Amino acid sequence: MWRNRDLIDLAEFTRRDIERLFKQTDIFLEARLAPIRMLEGRIMAAAFFEPSTRTRLSFESAMHRLGGSVIGFSSAEGTSLEKGESIEDTIRMLDNYSDVIVVRHRGDDVMKRL
């Protein structure tokens, strides 16, 4: 549907894009109880640079429900960022290990720089 498109700002999507997303969501909700293995063998990297509970868990839960797996971190603590690695290098590294990256960062411009 949005292959090779980054979802950074909802304003970048047309009304038709959003309607298609809702239609796909309805399909997922209808099949919620049946196992969906469409992302089996795929890896989502979760890079959370600020506290989050619902957002992080909703993405992780969705990935597991679709048959995929999750790697990542829920704070910069304990990562190479503490040693001075840039966010860009961290994201580049995650890109090498995963099929999709979910980022939560306080800075509005961070995702646009990446």
MIMAR-665900 format. One record per residue: residue number from 0; x, y, z of N, C-alpha, C in turn. Coordinates in steps of 0.001 Angstrom, whole numbers, plus 500000, padded with zeros to 6 digits. Layout:
BEGIN
<pt><resi>NUM</resi><n_px>X</n_px><n_py>Y</n_py><n_pz>Z</n_pz><ca_px>X</ca_px><ca_py>Y</ca_py><ca_pz>Z</ca_pz><c_px>X</c_px><c_py>Y</c_py><c_pz>Z</c_pz></pt>
...
This chain:
BEGIN
<pt><resi>0</resi><n_px>500827</n_px><n_py>498813</n_py><n_pz>500000</n_pz><ca_px>500000</ca_px><ca_py>500000</ca_py><ca_pz>500000</ca_pz><c_px>500877</c_px><c_py>501258</c_py><c_pz>500000</c_pz></pt>
<pt><resi>1</resi><n_px>501799</n_px><n_py>501323</n_py><n_pz>500960</n_pz><ca_px>502710</ca_px><ca_py>502472</ca_py><ca_pz>501012</ca_pz><c_px>504146</c_px><c_py>501983</c_py><c_pz>500974</c_pz></pt>
<pt><resi>2</resi><n_px>504391</n_px><n_py>501037</n_py><n_pz>500136</n_pz><ca_px>505730</ca_px><ca_py>500466</ca_py><ca_pz>500056</ca_pz><c_px>506748</c_px><c_py>501568</c_py><c_pz>499770</c_pz></pt>
<pt><resi>3</resi><n_px>507801</n_px><n_py>501566</n_py><n_pz>500575</n_pz><ca_px>508898</ca_px><ca_py>502528</ca_py><ca_pz>500440</ca_pz><c_px>508471</c_px><c_py>503972</c_py><c_pz>500673</c_pz></pt>
<pt><resi>4</resi><n_px>507436</n_px><n_py>504182</n_py><n_pz>501476</n_pz><ca_px>507030</ca_px><ca_py>505536</ca_py><ca_pz>501872</ca_pz><c_px>507178</c_px><c_py>505673</c_py><c_pz>503371</c_pz></pt>
<pt><resi>5</resi><n_px>507704</n_px><n_py>506785</n_py><n_pz>503799</n_pz><ca_px>507843</ca_px><ca_py>507055</ca_py><ca_pz>505223</ca_pz><c_px>506593</c_px><c_py>507751</c_py><c_pz>505729</c_pz></pt>
<pt><resi>6</resi><n_px>506111</n_px><n_py>507323</n_py><n_pz>506873</n_pz><ca_px>504964</ca_px><ca_py>507969</ca_py><ca_pz>507498</ca_pz><c_px>505494</c_px><c_py>508862</c_py><c_pz>508612</c_pz></pt>
<pt><resi>7</resi><n_px>505672</n_px><n_py>510135</n_py><n_pz>508292</n_pz><ca_px>506205</ca_px><ca_py>511098</ca_py><ca_pz>509248</ca_pz><c_px>505139</c_px><c_py>512100</c_py><c_pz>509648</c_pz></pt>
<pt><resi>8</resi><n_px>504403</n_px><n_py>512578</n_py><n_pz>508674</n_pz><ca_px>503411</ca_px><ca_py>513622</ca_py><ca_pz>508930</ca_pz><c_px>502124</c_px><c_py>513258</c_py><c_pz>508206</c_pz></pt>
<pt><resi>9</resi><n_px>501040</n_px><n_py>513152</n_py><n_pz>508936</n_pz><ca_px>499756</ca_px><ca_py>512766</ca_py><ca_pz>508352</ca_pz><c_px>499314</c_px><c_py>513733</c_py><c_pz>507260</c_pz></pt>
<pt><resi>10</resi><n_px>499779</n_px><n_py>514971</n_py><n_pz>507329</n_pz><ca_px>499405</ca_px><ca_py>515977</ca_py><ca_pz>506330</ca_pz><c_px>499917</c_px><c_py>515620</c_py><c_pz>504930</c_pz></pt>
<pt><resi>11</resi><n_px>500884</n_px><n_py>514717</n_py><n_pz>504844</n_pz><ca_px>501428</ca_px><ca_py>514301</ca_py><ca_pz>503550</ca_pz><c_px>500515</c_px><c_py>513320</c_py><c_pz>502818</c_pz></pt>
<pt><resi>12</resi><n_px>499483</n_px><n_py>512822</n_py><n_pz>503486</n_pz><ca_px>498619</ca_px><ca_py>511813</ca_py><ca_pz>502902</ca_pz><c_px>497313</c_px><c_py>512423</c_py><c_pz>502421</c_pz></pt>
<pt><resi>13</resi><n_px>496838</n_px><n_py>511908</n_py><n_pz>501307</n_pz><ca_px>495575</ca_px><ca_py>512379</ca_py><ca_pz>500753</ca_pz><c_px>494414</c_px><c_py>511739</c_py><c_pz>501511</c_pz></pt>
<pt><resi>14</resi><n_px>493243</n_px><n_py>512269</n_py><n_pz>501293</n_pz><ca_px>492045</ca_px><ca_py>511686</ca_py><ca_pz>501901</ca_pz><c_px>491894</c_px><c_py>510235</c_py><c_pz>501445</c_pz></pt>
<pt><resi>15</resi><n_px>492195</n_px><n_py>509969</n_py><n_pz>500174</n_pz><ca_px>492093</ca_px><ca_py>508601</ca_py><ca_pz>499635</ca_pz><c_px>493068</c_px><c_py>507663</c_py><c_pz>500357</c_pz></pt>
<pt><resi>16</resi><n_px>494296</n_px><n_py>508137</n_py><n_pz>500610</n_pz><ca_px>495274</ca_px><ca_py>507333</ca_py><ca_pz>501351</ca_pz><c_px>494732</c_px><c_py>506943</c_py><c_pz>502722</c_pz></pt>
<pt><resi>17</resi><n_px>494166</n_px><n_py>507914</n_py><n_pz>503413</n_pz><ca_px>493656</ca_px><ca_py>507679</ca_py><ca_pz>504762</ca_pz><c_px>492456</c_px><c_py>506738</c_py><c_pz>504731</c_pz></pt>
<pt><resi>18</resi><n_px>491576</n_px><n_py>506886</n_py><n_pz>503741</n_pz><ca_px>490432</ca_px><ca_py>505979</ca_py><ca_pz>503610</ca_pz><c_px>490906</c_px><c_py>504554</c_py><c_pz>503343</c_pz></pt>
<pt><resi>19</resi><n_px>491944</n_px><n_py>504397</n_py><n_pz>502526</n_pz><ca_px>492503</ca_px><ca_py>503065</ca_py><ca_pz>502261</ca_pz><c_px>493088</c_px><c_py>502462</c_py><c_pz>503536</c_pz></pt>
<pt><resi>20</resi><n_px>493729</n_px><n_py>503303</n_py><n_pz>504336</n_pz><ca_px>494289</ca_px><ca_py>502834</ca_py><ca_pz>505600</ca_pz><c_px>493178</c_px><c_py>502342</c_py><c_pz>506525</c_pz></pt>
<pt><resi>21</resi><n_px>492088</n_px><n_py>503105</n_py><n_pz>506633</n_pz><ca_px>490967</ca_px><ca_py>502690</ca_py><ca_pz>507475</ca_pz><c_px>490329</c_px><c_py>501403</c_py><c_pz>506955</c_pz></pt>
<pt><resi>22</resi><n_px>490236</n_px><n_py>501263</n_py><n_pz>505646</n_pz><ca_px>489670</ca_px><ca_py>500043</ca_py><ca_pz>505064</ca_pz><c_px>490542</c_px><c_py>498836</c_py><c_pz>505430</c_pz></pt>
<pt><resi>23</resi><n_px>491853</n_px><n_py>498999</n_py><n_pz>505327</n_pz><ca_px>492772</ca_px><ca_py>497919</ca_py><ca_pz>505691</ca_pz><c_px>492667</c_px><c_py>497609</c_py><c_pz>507183</c_pz></pt>
<pt><resi>24</resi><n_px>492503</n_px><n_py>498635</n_py><n_pz>507994</n_pz><ca_px>492340</ca_px><ca_py>498446</ca_py><ca_pz>509438</ca_pz><c_px>491098</c_px><c_py>497616</c_py><c_pz>509730</c_pz></pt>
<pt><resi>25</resi><n_px>490000</n_px><n_py>497884</n_py><n_pz>509024</n_pz><ca_px>488776</ca_px><ca_py>497097</ca_py><ca_pz>509201</ca_pz><c_px>489018</c_px><c_py>495627</c_py><c_pz>508891</c_pz></pt>
<pt><resi>26</resi><n_px>489781</n_px><n_py>495359</n_py><n_pz>507847</n_pz><ca_px>490098</ca_px><ca_py>493970</ca_py><ca_pz>507489</ca_pz><c_px>490872</c_px><c_py>493309</c_py><c_pz>508624</c_pz></pt>
<pt><resi>27</resi><n_px>491860</n_px><n_py>494025</n_py><n_pz>509178</n_pz><ca_px>492639</ca_px><ca_py>493478</ca_py><ca_pz>510291</ca_pz><c_px>491754</c_px><c_py>493224</c_py><c_pz>511512</c_pz></pt>
<pt><resi>28</resi><n_px>490840</n_px><n_py>494139</n_py><n_pz>511803</n_pz><ca_px>489965</ca_px><ca_py>493969</ca_py><ca_pz>512962</ca_pz><c_px>489047</c_px><c_py>492764</c_py><c_pz>512802</c_pz></pt>
<pt><resi>29</resi><n_px>488538</n_px><n_py>492542</n_py><n_pz>511596</n_pz><ca_px>487661</ca_px><ca_py>491398</ca_py><ca_pz>511347</ca_pz><c_px>488408</c_px><c_py>490083</c_py><c_pz>511531</c_pz></pt>
<pt><resi>30</resi><n_px>489668</n_px><n_py>490068</n_py><n_pz>511175</n_pz><ca_px>490459</ca_px><ca_py>488843</ca_py><ca_pz>511245</ca_pz><c_px>491270</c_px><c_py>488757</c_py><c_pz>512535</c_pz></pt>
<pt><resi>31</resi><n_px>490963</n_px><n_py>489594</n_py><n_pz>513489</n_pz><ca_px>491770</ca_px><ca_py>489724</ca_py><ca_pz>514702</ca_pz><c_px>491982</c_px><c_py>488408</c_py><c_pz>515443</c_pz></pt>
<pt><resi>32</resi><n_px>490976</n_px><n_py>487584</n_py><n_pz>515494</n_pz><ca_px>491085</ca_px><ca_py>486339</ca_py><ca_pz>516242</ca_pz><c_px>491808</c_px><c_py>485249</c_py><c_pz>515469</c_pz></pt>
<pt><resi>33</resi><n_px>491784</n_px><n_py>485342</n_py><n_pz>514168</n_pz><ca_px>492485</ca_px><ca_py>484355</ca_py><ca_pz>513347</ca_pz><c_px>493944</c_px><c_py>484784</c_py><c_pz>513206</c_pz></pt>
<pt><resi>34</resi><n_px>494856</n_px><n_py>483844</n_py><n_pz>513312</n_pz><ca_px>496263</ca_px><ca_py>484212</ca_py><ca_pz>513168</ca_pz><c_px>496552</c_px><c_py>484774</c_py><c_pz>511778</c_pz></pt>
<pt><resi>35</resi><n_px>497231</n_px><n_py>485884</n_py><n_pz>511751</n_pz><ca_px>497654</ca_px><ca_py>486492</ca_py><ca_pz>510487</ca_pz><c_px>499172</c_px><c_py>486429</c_py><c_pz>510463</c_pz></pt>
<pt><resi>36</resi><n_px>499718</n_px><n_py>485735</n_py><n_pz>509525</n_pz><ca_px>501164</ca_px><ca_py>485544</ca_py><ca_pz>509483</ca_pz><c_px>501797</c_px><c_py>486358</c_py><c_pz>508355</c_pz></pt>
<pt><resi>37</resi><n_px>501154</n_px><n_py>487453</n_py><n_pz>507945</n_pz><ca_px>501629</ca_px><ca_py>488187</ca_py><ca_pz>506774</ca_pz><c_px>503006</c_px><c_py>488824</c_py><c_pz>506968</c_pz></pt>
<pt><resi>38</resi><n_px>503465</n_px><n_py>488998</n_py><n_pz>508203</n_pz><ca_px>504780</ca_px><ca_py>489591</ca_py><ca_pz>508443</ca_pz><c_px>505763</c_px><c_py>488593</c_py><c_pz>509056</c_pz></pt>
<pt><resi>39</resi><n_px>505457</n_px><n_py>487317</n_py><n_pz>508897</n_pz><ca_px>506345</ca_px><ca_py>486284</ca_py><ca_pz>509420</ca_pz><c_px>507730</c_px><c_py>486435</c_py><c_pz>508794</c_pz></pt>
<pt><resi>40</resi><n_px>508745</n_px><n_py>486382</n_py><n_pz>509624</n_pz><ca_px>510114</ca_px><ca_py>486534</ca_py><ca_pz>509147</ca_pz><c_px>510562</c_px><c_py>487984</c_py><c_pz>509019</c_pz></pt>
<pt><resi>41</resi><n_px>509658</n_px><n_py>488911</n_py><n_pz>509290</n_pz><ca_px>509990</ca_px><ca_py>490346</ca_py><ca_pz>509222</ca_pz><c_px>510317</c_px><c_py>490857</c_py><c_pz>510622</c_pz></pt>
<pt><resi>42</resi><n_px>511161</n_px><n_py>491876</n_py><n_pz>510668</n_pz><ca_px>511592</ca_px><ca_py>492443</ca_py><ca_pz>511945</ca_pz><c_px>511286</c_px><c_py>493928</c_py><c_pz>511990</c_pz></pt>
<pt><resi>43</resi><n_px>510667</n_px><n_py>494350</n_py><n_pz>513085</n_pz><ca_px>510428</ca_px><ca_py>495769</ca_py><ca_pz>513338</ca_pz><c_px>511419</c_px><c_py>496232</c_py><c_pz>514395</c_pz></pt>
<pt><resi>44</resi><n_px>512112</n_px><n_py>497319</n_py><n_pz>514110</n_pz><ca_px>512991</ca_px><ca_py>497935</ca_py><ca_pz>515103</ca_pz><c_px>512240</c_px><c_py>499092</c_py><c_pz>515748</c_pz></pt>
<pt><resi>45</resi><n_px>512169</n_px><n_py>499077</n_py><n_pz>517069</n_pz><ca_px>511504</ca_px><ca_py>500144</ca_py><ca_pz>517817</ca_pz><c_px>512576</c_px><c_py>500993</c_py><c_pz>518488</c_pz></pt>
<pt><resi>46</resi><n_px>512665</n_px><n_py>502254</n_py><n_pz>518084</n_pz><ca_px>513661</ca_px><ca_py>503175</ca_py><ca_pz>518642</ca_pz><c_px>512926</c_px><c_py>504292</c_py><c_pz>519368</c_pz></pt>
<pt><resi>47</resi><n_px>512800</n_px><n_py>504138</n_py><n_pz>520669</n_pz><ca_px>512067</ca_px><ca_py>505116</ca_py><ca_pz>521467</ca_pz><c_px>513058</c_px><c_py>505924</c_py><c_pz>522297</c_pz></pt>
<pt><resi>48</resi><n_px>513168</n_px><n_py>507195</n_py><n_pz>521949</n_pz><ca_px>514107</ca_px><ca_py>508094</ca_py><ca_pz>522606</ca_pz><c_px>513442</c_px><c_py>508884</c_py><c_pz>523729</c_pz></pt>
<pt><resi>49</resi><n_px>512175</n_px><n_py>508636</n_py><n_pz>523966</n_pz><ca_px>511456</ca_px><ca_py>509289</ca_py><ca_pz>525058</ca_pz><c_px>510457</c_px><c_py>508287</c_py><c_pz>525627</c_pz></pt>
<pt><resi>50</resi><n_px>510014</n_px><n_py>508500</n_py><n_pz>526853</n_pz><ca_px>509104</ca_px><ca_py>507548</ca_py><ca_pz>527484</ca_pz><c_px>507820</c_px><c_py>507357</c_py><c_pz>526673</c_pz></pt>
<pt><resi>51</resi><n_px>507390</n_px><n_py>506118</n_py><n_pz>526611</n_pz><ca_px>506163</ca_px><ca_py>505783</ca_py><ca_pz>525895</ca_pz><c_px>505671</c_px><c_py>504440</c_py><c_pz>526399</c_pz></pt>
<pt><resi>52</resi><n_px>504412</n_px><n_py>504341</n_py><n_pz>526599</n_pz><ca_px>503836</ca_px><ca_py>503055</ca_py><ca_pz>526967</ca_pz><c_px>502888</c_px><c_py>502596</c_py><c_pz>525876</c_pz></pt>
<pt><resi>53</resi><n_px>501811</n_px><n_py>503337</n_py><n_pz>525672</n_pz><ca_px>500785</ca_px><ca_py>502917</ca_py><ca_pz>524711</ca_pz><c_px>501316</c_px><c_py>502846</c_py><c_pz>523284</c_pz></pt>
<pt><resi>54</resi><n_px>502063</n_px><n_py>503852</n_py><n_pz>522864</n_pz><ca_px>502555</ca_px><ca_py>503859</ca_py><ca_pz>521483</ca_pz><c_px>503484</c_px><c_py>502679</c_py><c_pz>521238</c_pz></pt>
<pt><resi>55</resi><n_px>504462</n_px><n_py>502504</n_py><n_pz>522119</n_pz><ca_px>505424</ca_px><ca_py>501411</ca_py><ca_pz>521941</ca_pz><c_px>504724</c_px><c_py>500060</c_py><c_pz>521965</c_pz></pt>
<pt><resi>56</resi><n_px>503874</n_px><n_py>499854</n_py><n_pz>522964</n_pz><ca_px>503213</ca_px><ca_py>498558</ca_py><ca_pz>523080</ca_pz><c_px>502226</c_px><c_py>498305</c_py><c_pz>521950</c_pz></pt>
<pt><resi>57</resi><n_px>501576</n_px><n_py>499336</n_py><n_pz>521435</n_pz><ca_px>500638</ca_px><ca_py>499121</ca_py><ca_pz>520324</ca_pz><c_px>501381</c_px><c_py>498680</c_py><c_pz>519067</c_pz></pt>
<pt><resi>58</resi><n_px>502524</n_px><n_py>499296</n_py><n_pz>518786</n_pz><ca_px>503306</ca_px><ca_py>498873</ca_py><ca_pz>517624</ca_pz><c_px>503863</c_px><c_py>497466</c_py><c_pz>517819</c_pz></pt>
<pt><resi>59</resi><n_px>504392</n_px><n_py>497184</n_py><n_pz>519006</n_pz><ca_px>504950</ca_px><ca_py>495858</ca_py><ca_pz>519258</ca_pz><c_px>503870</c_px><c_py>494784</c_py><c_pz>519193</c_pz></pt>
<pt><resi>60</resi><n_px>502723</n_px><n_py>495060</n_py><n_pz>519788</n_pz><ca_px>501616</ca_px><ca_py>494110</ca_py><ca_pz>519761</ca_pz><c_px>501161</c_px><c_py>493838</c_py><c_pz>518330</c_pz></pt>
<pt><resi>61</resi><n_px>501026</n_px><n_py>494893</n_py><n_pz>517544</n_pz><ca_px>500601</ca_px><ca_py>494734</ca_py><ca_pz>516148</ca_pz><c_px>501596</c_px><c_py>493881</c_py><c_pz>515375</c_pz></pt>
<pt><resi>62</resi><n_px>502873</n_px><n_py>494130</n_py><n_pz>515577</n_pz><ca_px>503889</ca_px><ca_py>493357</ca_py><ca_pz>514854</ca_pz><c_px>503816</c_px><c_py>491881</c_py><c_pz>515229</c_pz></pt>
<pt><resi>63</resi><n_px>503674</n_px><n_py>491602</n_py><n_pz>516517</n_pz><ca_px>503565</ca_px><ca_py>490204</ca_py><ca_pz>516952</ca_pz><c_px>502291</c_px><c_py>489554</c_py><c_pz>516415</c_pz></pt>
<pt><resi>64</resi><n_px>501180</n_px><n_py>490280</n_py><n_pz>516433</n_pz><ca_px>499914</ca_px><ca_py>489723</ca_py><ca_pz>515922</ca_pz><c_px>499997</c_px><c_py>489384</c_py><c_pz>514436</c_pz></pt>
<pt><resi>65</resi><n_px>500834</n_px><n_py>490110</n_py><n_pz>513717</n_pz><ca_px>500985</ca_px><ca_py>489874</ca_py><ca_pz>512280</ca_pz><c_px>502100</c_px><c_py>488878</c_py><c_pz>511976</c_pz></pt>
<pt><resi>66</resi><n_px>502673</n_px><n_py>488283</n_py><n_pz>513018</n_pz><ca_px>503648</ca_px><ca_py>487223</ca_py><ca_pz>512819</ca_pz><c_px>505094</c_px><c_py>487677</c_py><c_pz>512804</c_pz></pt>
<pt><resi>67</resi><n_px>505343</n_px><n_py>488954</n_py><n_pz>512979</n_pz><ca_px>506712</ca_px><ca_py>489460</ca_py><ca_pz>512952</ca_pz><c_px>507346</c_px><c_py>489472</c_py><c_pz>514323</c_pz></pt>
<pt><resi>68</resi><n_px>508573</n_px><n_py>489950</n_py><n_pz>514372</n_pz><ca_px>509272</ca_px><ca_py>490066</ca_py><ca_pz>515648</ca_pz><c_px>509762</c_px><c_py>491494</c_py><c_pz>515836</c_pz></pt>
<pt><resi>69</resi><n_px>510183</n_px><n_py>491792</n_py><n_pz>517066</n_pz><ca_px>510545</ca_px><ca_py>493163</ca_py><ca_pz>517428</ca_pz><c_px>511911</c_px><c_py>493184</c_py><c_pz>518093</c_pz></pt>
<pt><resi>70</resi><n_px>512733</n_px><n_py>494157</n_py><n_pz>517684</n_pz><ca_px>513978</ca_px><ca_py>494464</ca_py><ca_pz>518370</ca_pz><c_px>513955</c_px><c_py>495950</c_py><c_pz>518695</c_pz></pt>
<pt><resi>71</resi><n_px>514835</n_px><n_py>496402</n_py><n_pz>519544</n_pz><ca_px>514910</ca_px><ca_py>497836</ca_py><ca_pz>519776</ca_pz><c_px>515143</c_px><c_py>498205</c_py><c_pz>521217</c_pz></pt>
<pt><resi>72</resi><n_px>514831</n_px><n_py>499452</n_py><n_pz>521530</n_pz><ca_px>515044</ca_px><ca_py>499966</ca_py><ca_pz>522877</ca_pz><c_px>513949</c_px><c_py>500962</c_py><c_pz>523226</c_pz></pt>
<pt><resi>73</resi><n_px>513707</n_px><n_py>501100</n_py><n_pz>524534</n_pz><ca_px>512653</ca_px><ca_py>502000</ca_py><ca_pz>524992</ca_pz><c_px>513215</c_px><c_py>503269</c_py><c_pz>525623</c_pz></pt>
<pt><resi>74</resi><n_px>514527</n_px><n_py>503417</n_py><n_pz>525611</n_pz><ca_px>515178</ca_px><ca_py>504670</ca_py><ca_pz>526003</ca_pz><c_px>516603</c_px><c_py>504625</c_py><c_pz>525465</c_pz></pt>
<pt><resi>75</resi><n_px>517217</n_px><n_py>505774</n_py><n_pz>525346</n_pz><ca_px>518585</ca_px><ca_py>505839</ca_py><ca_pz>524831</ca_pz><c_px>519585</c_px><c_py>505286</c_py><c_pz>525838</c_pz></pt>
<pt><resi>76</resi><n_px>519159</n_px><n_py>505151</n_py><n_pz>527076</n_pz><ca_px>520035</ca_px><ca_py>504632</ca_py><ca_pz>528122</ca_pz><c_px>520482</c_px><c_py>503212</c_py><c_pz>527785</c_pz></pt>
<pt><resi>77</resi><n_px>521758</n_px><n_py>502968</n_py><n_pz>527888</n_pz><ca_px>522293</ca_px><ca_py>501646</ca_py><ca_pz>527596</ca_pz><c_px>522595</c_px><c_py>501415</c_py><c_pz>526129</c_pz></pt>
<pt><resi>78</resi><n_px>522435</n_px><n_py>502434</n_py><n_pz>525288</n_pz><ca_px>522762</ca_px><ca_py>502307</ca_py><ca_pz>523866</ca_pz><c_px>524057</c_px><c_py>503063</c_py><c_pz>523572</c_pz></pt>
<pt><resi>79</resi><n_px>524543</n_px><n_py>502929</n_py><n_pz>522364</n_pz><ca_px>525766</ca_px><ca_py>503634</ca_py><ca_pz>521966</ca_pz><c_px>525581</c_px><c_py>505140</c_py><c_pz>521888</c_pz></pt>
<pt><resi>80</resi><n_px>524355</n_px><n_py>505606</n_py><n_pz>521954</n_pz><ca_px>524117</ca_px><ca_py>507046</ca_py><ca_pz>522023</ca_pz><c_px>524797</c_px><c_py>507637</c_py><c_pz>523252</c_pz></pt>
<pt><resi>81</resi><n_px>524866</n_px><n_py>506854</n_py><n_pz>524321</n_pz><ca_px>525537</ca_px><ca_py>507315</ca_py><ca_pz>525534</ca_pz><c_px>527037</c_px><c_py>507504</c_py><c_pz>525319</c_pz></pt>
<pt><resi>82</resi><n_px>527584</n_px><n_py>506807</n_py><n_pz>524330</n_pz><ca_px>529015</ca_px><ca_py>506936</ca_py><ca_pz>524027</ca_pz><c_px>529276</c_px><c_py>508007</c_py><c_pz>522978</c_pz></pt>
<pt><resi>83</resi><n_px>528213</n_px><n_py>508675</n_py><n_pz>522530</n_pz><ca_px>528389</ca_px><ca_py>509751</ca_py><ca_pz>521564</ca_pz><c_px>527970</c_px><c_py>509418</c_py><c_pz>520144</c_pz></pt>
<pt><resi>84</resi><n_px>527443</n_px><n_py>508216</n_py><n_pz>519905</n_pz><ca_px>526968</ca_px><ca_py>507870</ca_py><ca_pz>518568</ca_pz><c_px>525806</c_px><c_py>508788</c_py><c_pz>518198</c_pz></pt>
<pt><resi>85</resi><n_px>525748</n_px><n_py>509205</n_py><n_pz>516950</n_pz><ca_px>524668</ca_px><ca_py>510090</ca_py><ca_pz>516509</ca_pz><c_px>523369</c_px><c_py>509299</c_py><c_pz>516310</c_pz></pt>
<pt><resi>86</resi><n_px>522258</n_px><n_py>510011</n_py><n_pz>516357</n_pz><ca_px>520960</ca_px><ca_py>509379</ca_py><ca_pz>516092</ca_pz><c_px>520951</c_px><c_py>508802</c_py><c_pz>514682</c_pz></pt>
<pt><resi>87</resi><n_px>521541</n_px><n_py>509538</n_py><n_pz>513746</n_pz><ca_px>521584</ca_px><ca_py>509063</ca_py><ca_pz>512355</ca_pz><c_px>522302</c_px><c_py>507719</c_py><c_pz>512259</c_pz></pt>
<pt><resi>88</resi><n_px>523442</n_px><n_py>507580</n_py><n_pz>512954</n_pz><ca_px>524169</ca_px><ca_py>506307</ca_py><ca_pz>512927</ca_pz><c_px>523372</c_px><c_py>505190</c_py><c_pz>513596</c_pz></pt>
<pt><resi>89</resi><n_px>522694</n_px><n_py>505525</n_py><n_pz>514673</n_pz><ca_px>521873</ca_px><ca_py>504528</ca_py><ca_pz>515360</ca_pz><c_px>520760</c_px><c_py>504028</c_py><c_pz>514442</c_pz></pt>
<pt><resi>90</resi><n_px>520081</n_px><n_py>504935</n_py><n_pz>513770</n_pz><ca_px>519003</ca_px><ca_py>504550</ca_py><ca_pz>512858</ca_pz><c_px>519557</c_px><c_py>503764</c_py><c_pz>511675</c_pz></pt>
<pt><resi>91</resi><n_px>520709</n_px><n_py>504169</n_py><n_pz>511157</n_pz><ca_px>521351</ca_px><ca_py>503436</ca_py><ca_pz>510059</ca_pz><c_px>521636</c_px><c_py>501993</c_py><c_pz>510478</c_pz></pt>
<pt><resi>92</resi><n_px>522131</n_px><n_py>501814</n_py><n_pz>511692</n_pz><ca_px>522414</ca_px><ca_py>500480</ca_py><ca_pz>512203</ca_pz><c_px>521124</c_px><c_py>499665</c_py><c_pz>512315</c_pz></pt>
<pt><resi>93</resi><n_px>520058</n_px><n_py>500280</n_py><n_pz>512862</n_pz><ca_px>518779</ca_px><ca_py>499578</ca_py><ca_pz>512969</ca_pz><c_px>518237</c_px><c_py>499195</c_py><c_pz>511592</c_pz></pt>
<pt><resi>94</resi><n_px>518476</n_px><n_py>500045</n_py><n_pz>510612</n_pz><ca_px>518028</ca_px><ca_py>499773</ca_py><ca_pz>509247</ca_pz><c_px>518683</c_px><c_py>498505</c_py><c_pz>508698</c_pz></pt>
<pt><resi>95</resi><n_px>519911</n_px><n_py>498241</n_py><n_pz>509114</n_pz><ca_px>520611</ca_px><ca_py>497035</ca_py><ca_pz>508661</ca_pz><c_px>520031</c_px><c_py>495758</c_py><c_pz>509260</c_pz></pt>
<pt><resi>96</resi><n_px>519381</n_px><n_py>495878</n_py><n_pz>510405</n_pz><ca_px>518877</ca_px><ca_py>494704</ca_py><ca_pz>511115</ca_pz><c_px>517372</c_px><c_py>494495</c_py><c_pz>510997</c_pz></pt>
<pt><resi>97</resi><n_px>516668</n_px><n_py>495415</n_py><n_pz>510366</n_pz><ca_px>515207</ca_px><ca_py>495323</ca_py><ca_pz>510390</ca_pz><c_px>514583</c_px><c_py>495665</c_py><c_pz>509041</c_pz></pt>
<pt><resi>98</resi><n_px>513295</n_px><n_py>495380</n_py><n_pz>508950</n_pz><ca_px>512534</ca_px><ca_py>495680</ca_py><ca_pz>507738</ca_pz><c_px>511772</c_px><c_py>496990</c_py><c_pz>507845</c_pz></pt>
<pt><resi>99</resi><n_px>511482</n_px><n_py>497405</n_py><n_pz>509064</n_pz><ca_px>510769</ca_px><ca_py>498662</ca_py><ca_pz>509313</ca_pz><c_px>511257</c_px><c_py>499216</c_py><c_pz>510648</c_pz></pt>
<pt><resi>100</resi><n_px>511298</n_px><n_py>500540</n_py><n_pz>510744</n_pz><ca_px>511745</ca_px><ca_py>501182</ca_py><ca_pz>511980</ca_pz><c_px>510647</c_px><c_py>502118</c_py><c_pz>512474</c_pz></pt>
<pt><resi>101</resi><n_px>510308</n_px><n_py>501989</n_py><n_pz>513748</n_pz><ca_px>509368</ca_px><ca_py>502892</ca_py><ca_pz>514399</ca_pz><c_px>510184</c_px><c_py>503759</c_py><c_pz>515350</c_pz></pt>
<pt><resi>102</resi><n_px>510092</n_px><n_py>505078</n_py><n_pz>515174</n_pz><ca_px>510878</ca_px><ca_py>506002</ca_py><ca_pz>515995</ca_pz><c_px>509947</c_px><c_py>506946</c_py><c_pz>516742</c_pz></pt>
<pt><resi>103</resi><n_px>510240</n_px><n_py>507131</n_py><n_pz>518008</n_pz><ca_px>509559</ca_px><ca_py>508176</ca_py><ca_pz>518784</ca_pz><c_px>510648</c_px><c_py>509045</c_py><c_pz>519386</c_pz></pt>
<pt><resi>104</resi><n_px>510624</n_px><n_py>510307</n_py><n_pz>518990</n_pz><ca_px>511634</ca_px><ca_py>511263</ca_py><ca_pz>519442</ca_pz><c_px>510974</c_px><c_py>512610</c_py><c_pz>519657</c_pz></pt>
<pt><resi>105</resi><n_px>511408</n_px><n_py>513301</n_py><n_pz>520657</n_pz><ca_px>510826</ca_px><ca_py>514590</ca_py><ca_pz>521006</ca_pz><c_px>511062</c_px><c_py>515645</c_py><c_pz>519930</c_pz></pt>
<pt><resi>106</resi><n_px>512201</n_px><n_py>515598</n_py><n_pz>519259</n_pz><ca_px>512540</ca_px><ca_py>516614</ca_py><ca_pz>518261</ca_pz><c_px>511715</c_px><c_py>516483</c_py><c_pz>516995</c_pz></pt>
<pt><resi>107</resi><n_px>511063</n_px><n_py>517558</n_py><n_pz>516598</n_pz><ca_px>510225</ca_px><ca_py>517544</ca_py><ca_pz>515394</ca_pz><c_px>511032</c_px><c_py>517309</c_py><c_pz>514127</c_pz></pt>
<pt><resi>108</resi><n_px>512270</n_px><n_py>517757</n_py><n_pz>514099</n_pz><ca_px>513068</ca_px><ca_py>517700</ca_py><ca_pz>512877</ca_pz><c_px>513868</c_px><c_py>516414</c_py><c_pz>512730</c_pz></pt>
<pt><resi>109</resi><n_px>513930</n_px><n_py>515593</n_py><n_pz>513765</n_pz><ca_px>514787</ca_px><ca_py>514409</ca_py><ca_pz>513723</ca_pz><c_px>514416</c_px><c_py>513490</c_py><c_pz>512572</c_pz></pt>
<pt><resi>110</resi><n_px>513145</n_px><n_py>513151</n_py><n_pz>512426</n_pz><ca_px>512744</ca_px><ca_py>512218</ca_py><ca_pz>511373</ca_pz><c_px>512931</c_px><c_py>512818</c_py><c_pz>509989</c_pz></pt>
<pt><resi>111</resi><n_px>512758</n_px><n_py>514101</n_py><n_pz>509864</n_pz><ca_px>512962</ca_px><ca_py>514729</ca_py><ca_pz>508559</ca_pz><c_px>514431</c_px><c_py>514699</c_py><c_pz>508163</c_pz></pt>
<pt><resi>112</resi><n_px>515333</n_px><n_py>514756</n_py><n_pz>509148</n_pz><ca_px>516771</ca_px><ca_py>514676</ca_py><ca_pz>508870</ca_pz><c_px>517176</c_px><c_py>513279</c_py><c_pz>508438</c_pz></pt>
<pt><resi>113</resi><n_px>516469</n_px><n_py>512291</n_py><n_pz>508926</n_pz><ca_px>516824</ca_px><ca_py>510913</ca_py><ca_pz>508614</ca_pz><c_px>516325</c_px><c_py>510561</c_py><c_pz>507238</c_pz></pt>
